Amino acid sequence: EAVIAKIISETGASGIASMGKVMGLAAAQLGGTAEGKTISTIVKKLLT
């Protein structure tokens, strides 16, 4: 969750429209350590 929060603050992402951008960066940084569904849930929570 901290990694995703950092990505959001670094990119200035806001709102659900930025979800795809944040998801892509998070997946790249986290590699195979987190499932897409888990990343998606956290991104959605932090952006809304």
PyMOL Python script that loads the backbone (N, CA, C, O; Angstrom):
from pymol import cmd

cmd.read_pdbstr("""\
ATOM      1  N   GLU A   1       0.833  -1.204   0.000  1.00  0.00           N
ATOM      2  CA  GLU A   1       0.000   0.000   0.000  1.00  0.00           C
ATOM      3  C   GLU A   1       0.867   1.254   0.000  1.00  0.00           C
ATOM      4  O   GLU A   1       0.532   2.239  -0.657  1.00  0.00           O
ATOM      5  N   ALA A   2       1.971   1.224   0.726  1.00  0.00           N
ATOM      6  CA  ALA A   2       2.866   2.385   0.780  1.00  0.00           C
ATOM      7  C   ALA A   2       3.469   2.678  -0.589  1.00  0.00           C
ATOM      8  O   ALA A   2       3.627   3.839  -0.967  1.00  0.00           O
ATOM      9  N   VAL A   3       3.803   1.631  -1.325  1.00  0.00           N
ATOM     10  CA  VAL A   3       4.372   1.810  -2.668  1.00  0.00           C
ATOM     11  C   VAL A   3       3.356   2.483  -3.578  1.00  0.00           C
ATOM     12  O   VAL A   3       3.703   3.380  -4.346  1.00  0.00           O
ATOM     13  N   ILE A   4       2.117   2.057  -3.494  1.00  0.00           N
ATOM     14  CA  ILE A   4       1.063   2.626  -4.336  1.00  0.00           C
ATOM     15  C   ILE A   4       0.786   4.068  -3.939  1.00  0.00           C
ATOM     16  O   ILE A   4       0.601   4.918  -4.810  1.00  0.00           O
ATOM     17  N   ALA A   5       0.754   4.360  -2.655  1.00  0.00           N
ATOM     18  CA  ALA A   5       0.553   5.737  -2.190  1.00  0.00           C
ATOM     19  C   ALA A   5       1.668   6.634  -2.709  1.00  0.00           C
ATOM     20  O   ALA A   5       1.419   7.777  -3.090  1.00  0.00           O
ATOM     21  N   LYS A   6       2.891   6.125  -2.726  1.00  0.00           N
ATOM     22  CA  LYS A   6       4.034   6.888  -3.228  1.00  0.00           C
ATOM     23  C   LYS A   6       3.885   7.162  -4.723  1.00  0.00           C
ATOM     24  O   LYS A   6       4.162   8.272  -5.178  1.00  0.00           O
ATOM     25  N   ILE A   7       3.455   6.170  -5.484  1.00  0.00           N
ATOM     26  CA  ILE A   7       3.238   6.341  -6.923  1.00  0.00           C
ATOM     27  C   ILE A   7       2.184   7.410  -7.164  1.00  0.00           C
ATOM     28  O   ILE A   7       2.351   8.264  -8.035  1.00  0.00           O
ATOM     29  N   ILE A   8       1.103   7.367  -6.399  1.00  0.00           N
ATOM     30  CA  ILE A   8       0.022   8.344  -6.552  1.00  0.00           C
ATOM     31  C   ILE A   8       0.540   9.746  -6.273  1.00  0.00           C
ATOM     32  O   ILE A   8       0.235  10.674  -7.022  1.00  0.00           O
ATOM     33  N   SER A   9       1.314   9.916  -5.214  1.00  0.00           N
ATOM     34  CA  SER A   9       1.818  11.253  -4.889  1.00  0.00           C
ATOM     35  C   SER A   9       2.843  11.728  -5.915  1.00  0.00           C
ATOM     36  O   SER A   9       2.869  12.912  -6.251  1.00  0.00           O
ATOM     37  N   GLU A  10       3.683  10.832  -6.415  1.00  0.00           N
ATOM     38  CA  GLU A  10       4.697  11.209  -7.399  1.00  0.00           C
ATOM     39  C   GLU A  10       4.088  11.592  -8.740  1.00  0.00           C
ATOM     40  O   GLU A  10       4.590  12.489  -9.417  1.00  0.00           O
ATOM     41  N   THR A  11       3.009  10.918  -9.128  1.00  0.00           N
ATOM     42  CA  THR A  11       2.401  11.185 -10.431  1.00  0.00           C
ATOM     43  C   THR A  11       1.315  12.251 -10.358  1.00  0.00           C
ATOM     44  O   THR A  11       0.868  12.752 -11.390  1.00  0.00           O
ATOM     45  N   GLY A  12       0.892  12.599  -9.154  1.00  0.00           N
ATOM     46  CA  GLY A  12      -0.183  13.574  -9.008  1.00  0.00           C
ATOM     47  C   GLY A  12      -1.526  13.004  -9.434  1.00  0.00           C
ATOM     48  O   GLY A  12      -2.449  13.749  -9.764  1.00  0.00           O
ATOM     49  N   ALA A  13      -1.631  11.693  -9.425  1.00  0.00           N
ATOM     50  CA  ALA A  13      -2.869  11.032  -9.840  1.00  0.00           C
ATOM     51  C   ALA A  13      -4.002  11.396  -8.891  1.00  0.00           C
ATOM     52  O   ALA A  13      -3.823  11.492  -7.677  1.00  0.00           O
ATOM     53  N   SER A  14      -5.171  11.595  -9.483  1.00  0.00           N
ATOM     54  CA  SER A  14      -6.347  11.865  -8.658  1.00  0.00           C
ATOM     55  C   SER A  14      -7.579  11.359  -9.378  1.00  0.00           C
ATOM     56  O   SER A  14      -7.712  11.515 -10.592  1.00  0.00           O
ATOM     57  N   GLY A  15      -8.459  10.764  -8.639  1.00  0.00           N
ATOM     58  CA  GLY A  15      -9.693  10.259  -9.208  1.00  0.00           C
ATOM     59  C   GLY A  15      -9.506   8.926  -9.909  1.00  0.00           C
ATOM     60  O   GLY A  15      -8.391   8.490 -10.196  1.00  0.00           O
ATOM     61  N   ILE A  16     -10.619   8.313 -10.167  1.00  0.00           N
ATOM     62  CA  ILE A  16     -10.635   6.977 -10.743  1.00  0.00           C
ATOM     63  C   ILE A  16     -10.104   6.974 -12.178  1.00  0.00           C
ATOM     64  O   ILE A  16      -9.684   5.928 -12.673  1.00  0.00           O
ATOM     65  N   ALA A  17     -10.117   8.120 -12.848  1.00  0.00           N
ATOM     66  CA  ALA A  17      -9.615   8.212 -14.220  1.00  0.00           C
ATOM     67  C   ALA A  17      -8.121   7.921 -14.294  1.00  0.00           C
ATOM     68  O   ALA A  17      -7.623   7.516 -15.345  1.00  0.00           O
ATOM     69  N   SER A  18      -7.412   8.118 -13.210  1.00  0.00           N
ATOM     70  CA  SER A  18      -5.963   7.878 -13.165  1.00  0.00           C
ATOM     71  C   SER A  18      -5.624   6.440 -12.782  1.00  0.00           C
ATOM     72  O   SER A  18      -4.450   6.084 -12.683  1.00  0.00           O
ATOM     73  N   MET A  19      -6.630   5.629 -12.570  1.00  0.00           N
ATOM     74  CA  MET A  19      -6.405   4.283 -12.055  1.00  0.00           C
ATOM     75  C   MET A  19      -5.515   3.442 -12.971  1.00  0.00           C
ATOM     76  O   MET A  19      -4.621   2.747 -12.488  1.00  0.00           O
ATOM     77  N   GLY A  20      -5.741   3.494 -14.266  1.00  0.00           N
ATOM     78  CA  GLY A  20      -4.955   2.696 -15.209  1.00  0.00           C
ATOM     79  C   GLY A  20      -3.484   3.039 -15.166  1.00  0.00           C
ATOM     80  O   GLY A  20      -2.625   2.157 -15.171  1.00  0.00           O
ATOM     81  N   LYS A  21      -3.202   4.327 -15.122  1.00  0.00           N
ATOM     82  CA  LYS A  21      -1.821   4.803 -15.062  1.00  0.00           C
ATOM     83  C   LYS A  21      -1.133   4.294 -13.797  1.00  0.00           C
ATOM     84  O   LYS A  21      -0.018   3.774 -13.851  1.00  0.00           O
ATOM     85  N   VAL A  22      -1.804   4.447 -12.666  1.00  0.00           N
ATOM     86  CA  VAL A  22      -1.240   4.015 -11.385  1.00  0.00           C
ATOM     87  C   VAL A  22      -1.084   2.494 -11.362  1.00  0.00           C
ATOM     88  O   VAL A  22      -0.076   1.982 -10.873  1.00  0.00           O
ATOM     89  N   MET A  23      -2.068   1.775 -11.883  1.00  0.00           N
ATOM     90  CA  MET A  23      -2.011   0.310 -11.927  1.00  0.00           C
ATOM     91  C   MET A  23      -0.789  -0.167 -12.708  1.00  0.00           C
ATOM     92  O   MET A  23      -0.084  -1.080 -12.279  1.00  0.00           O
ATOM     93  N   GLY A  24      -0.548   0.458 -13.851  1.00  0.00           N
ATOM     94  CA  GLY A  24       0.592   0.071 -14.678  1.00  0.00           C
ATOM     95  C   GLY A  24       1.909   0.271 -13.958  1.00  0.00           C
ATOM     96  O   GLY A  24       2.772  -0.608 -13.972  1.00  0.00           O
ATOM     97  N   LEU A  25       2.065   1.419 -13.331  1.00  0.00           N
ATOM     98  CA  LEU A  25       3.301   1.713 -12.603  1.00  0.00           C
ATOM     99  C   LEU A  25       3.461   0.798 -11.392  1.00  0.00           C
ATOM    100  O   LEU A  25       4.560   0.326 -11.101  1.00  0.00           O
ATOM    101  N   ALA A  26       2.364   0.555 -10.694  1.00  0.00           N
ATOM    102  CA  ALA A  26       2.416  -0.301  -9.510  1.00  0.00           C
ATOM    103  C   ALA A  26       2.780  -1.730  -9.899  1.00  0.00           C
ATOM    104  O   ALA A  26       3.597  -2.370  -9.237  1.00  0.00           O
ATOM    105  N   ALA A  27       2.177  -2.223 -10.963  1.00  0.00           N
ATOM    106  CA  ALA A  27       2.471  -3.585 -11.411  1.00  0.00           C
ATOM    107  C   ALA A  27       3.941  -3.708 -11.803  1.00  0.00           C
ATOM    108  O   ALA A  27       4.581  -4.720 -11.515  1.00  0.00           O
ATOM    109  N   ALA A  28       4.477  -2.678 -12.461  1.00  0.00           N
ATOM    110  CA  ALA A  28       5.881  -2.702 -12.867  1.00  0.00           C
ATOM    111  C   ALA A  28       6.807  -2.692 -11.651  1.00  0.00           C
ATOM    112  O   ALA A  28       7.798  -3.422 -11.615  1.00  0.00           O
ATOM    113  N   GLN A  29       6.486  -1.871 -10.667  1.00  0.00           N
ATOM    114  CA  GLN A  29       7.342  -1.761  -9.479  1.00  0.00           C
ATOM    115  C   GLN A  29       7.231  -2.973  -8.564  1.00  0.00           C
ATOM    116  O   GLN A  29       8.222  -3.410  -7.980  1.00  0.00           O
ATOM    117  N   LEU A  30       6.035  -3.506  -8.441  1.00  0.00           N
ATOM    118  CA  LEU A  30       5.827  -4.621  -7.521  1.00  0.00           C
ATOM    119  C   LEU A  30       6.122  -5.973  -8.157  1.00  0.00           C
ATOM    120  O   LEU A  30       6.257  -6.980  -7.463  1.00  0.00           O
ATOM    121  N   GLY A  31       6.221  -5.984  -9.483  1.00  0.00           N
ATOM    122  CA  GLY A  31       6.528  -7.233 -10.175  1.00  0.00           C
ATOM    123  C   GLY A  31       5.531  -8.315  -9.839  1.00  0.00           C
ATOM    124  O   GLY A  31       4.323  -8.080  -9.872  1.00  0.00           O
ATOM    125  N   GLY A  32       6.014  -9.482  -9.521  1.00  0.00           N
ATOM    126  CA  GLY A  32       5.138 -10.601  -9.218  1.00  0.00           C
ATOM    127  C   GLY A  32       4.819 -10.739  -7.742  1.00  0.00           C
ATOM    128  O   GLY A  32       4.328 -11.780  -7.306  1.00  0.00           O
ATOM    129  N   THR A  33       5.097  -9.690  -6.965  1.00  0.00           N
ATOM    130  CA  THR A  33       4.885  -9.815  -5.523  1.00  0.00           C
ATOM    131  C   THR A  33       3.446  -9.550  -5.095  1.00  0.00           C
ATOM    132  O   THR A  33       3.072  -9.846  -3.960  1.00  0.00           O
ATOM    133  N   ALA A  34       2.645  -8.998  -5.989  1.00  0.00           N
ATOM    134  CA  ALA A  34       1.250  -8.715  -5.636  1.00  0.00           C
ATOM    135  C   ALA A  34       0.343  -9.055  -6.812  1.00  0.00           C
ATOM    136  O   ALA A  34       0.717  -8.857  -7.968  1.00  0.00           O
ATOM    137  N   GLU A  35      -0.833  -9.562  -6.520  1.00  0.00           N
ATOM    138  CA  GLU A  35      -1.805  -9.888  -7.555  1.00  0.00           C
ATOM    139  C   GLU A  35      -2.447  -8.617  -8.083  1.00  0.00           C
ATOM    140  O   GLU A  35      -2.583  -7.629  -7.360  1.00  0.00           O
ATOM    141  N   GLY A  36      -2.840  -8.650  -9.347  1.00  0.00           N
ATOM    142  CA  GLY A  36      -3.496  -7.506  -9.960  1.00  0.00           C
ATOM    143  C   GLY A  36      -4.745  -7.079  -9.215  1.00  0.00           C
ATOM    144  O   GLY A  36      -5.013  -5.886  -9.071  1.00  0.00           O
ATOM    145  N   LYS A  37      -5.511  -8.054  -8.741  1.00  0.00           N
ATOM    146  CA  LYS A  37      -6.747  -7.734  -8.019  1.00  0.00           C
ATOM    147  C   LYS A  37      -6.440  -6.984  -6.727  1.00  0.00           C
ATOM    148  O   LYS A  37      -7.147  -6.043  -6.366  1.00  0.00           O
ATOM    149  N   THR A  38      -5.394  -7.399  -6.039  1.00  0.00           N
ATOM    150  CA  THR A  38      -5.003  -6.735  -4.796  1.00  0.00           C
ATOM    151  C   THR A  38      -4.560  -5.305  -5.076  1.00  0.00           C
ATOM    152  O   THR A  38      -4.959  -4.375  -4.376  1.00  0.00           O
ATOM    153  N   ILE A  39      -3.730  -5.136  -6.105  1.00  0.00           N
ATOM    154  CA  ILE A  39      -3.267  -3.800  -6.486  1.00  0.00           C
ATOM    155  C   ILE A  39      -4.462  -2.925  -6.836  1.00  0.00           C
ATOM    156  O   ILE A  39      -4.552  -1.780  -6.392  1.00  0.00           O
ATOM    157  N   SER A  40      -5.375  -3.464  -7.631  1.00  0.00           N
ATOM    158  CA  SER A  40      -6.565  -2.728  -8.057  1.00  0.00           C
ATOM    159  C   SER A  40      -7.390  -2.254  -6.870  1.00  0.00           C
ATOM    160  O   SER A  40      -7.837  -1.107  -6.841  1.00  0.00           O
ATOM    161  N   THR A  41      -7.594  -3.119  -5.900  1.00  0.00           N
ATOM    162  CA  THR A  41      -8.381  -2.773  -4.717  1.00  0.00           C
ATOM    163  C   THR A  41      -7.742  -1.623  -3.949  1.00  0.00           C
ATOM    164  O   THR A  41      -8.429  -0.694  -3.525  1.00  0.00           O
ATOM    165  N   ILE A  42      -6.426  -1.689  -3.771  1.00  0.00           N
ATOM    166  CA  ILE A  42      -5.718  -0.644  -3.024  1.00  0.00           C
ATOM    167  C   ILE A  42      -5.733   0.671  -3.792  1.00  0.00           C
ATOM    168  O   ILE A  42      -5.975   1.727  -3.207  1.00  0.00           O
ATOM    169  N   VAL A  43      -5.475   0.614  -5.109  1.00  0.00           N
ATOM    170  CA  VAL A  43      -5.480   1.831  -5.929  1.00  0.00           C
ATOM    171  C   VAL A  43      -6.848   2.495  -5.861  1.00  0.00           C
ATOM    172  O   VAL A  43      -6.948   3.707  -5.673  1.00  0.00           O
ATOM    173  N   LYS A  44      -7.897   1.700  -6.015  1.00  0.00           N
ATOM    174  CA  LYS A  44      -9.263   2.231  -5.972  1.00  0.00           C
ATOM    175  C   LYS A  44      -9.541   2.901  -4.634  1.00  0.00           C
ATOM    176  O   LYS A  44     -10.129   3.982  -4.585  1.00  0.00           O
ATOM    177  N   LYS A  45      -9.119   2.259  -3.550  1.00  0.00           N
ATOM    178  CA  LYS A  45      -9.336   2.798  -2.203  1.00  0.00           C
ATOM    179  C   LYS A  45      -8.627   4.142  -2.034  1.00  0.00           C
ATOM    180  O   LYS A  45      -9.191   5.082  -1.474  1.00  0.00           O
ATOM    181  N   LEU A  46      -7.396   4.226  -2.516  1.00  0.00           N
ATOM    182  CA  LEU A  46      -6.611   5.441  -2.325  1.00  0.00           C
ATOM    183  C   LEU A  46      -7.035   6.589  -3.249  1.00  0.00           C
ATOM    184  O   LEU A  46      -6.847   7.758  -2.912  1.00  0.00           O
ATOM    185  N   LEU A  47      -7.602   6.261  -4.403  1.00  0.00           N
ATOM    186  CA  LEU A  47      -7.992   7.309  -5.350  1.00  0.00           C
ATOM    187  C   LEU A  47      -9.406   7.828  -5.124  1.00  0.00           C
ATOM    188  O   LEU A  47      -9.771   8.870  -5.670  1.00  0.00           O
ATOM    189  N   THR A  48     -10.206   7.127  -4.333  1.00  0.00           N
ATOM    190  CA  THR A  48     -11.584   7.591  -4.130  1.00  0.00           C
ATOM    191  C   THR A  48     -11.774   8.161  -2.746  1.00  0.00           C
ATOM    192  O   THR A  48     -12.872   8.598  -2.404  1.00  0.00           O
TER     193      THR A  48
END
""", "prot")
cmd.dss("prot")
cmd.show_as("cartoon", "prot")
cmd.util.cbc("prot")
cmd.orient("prot")
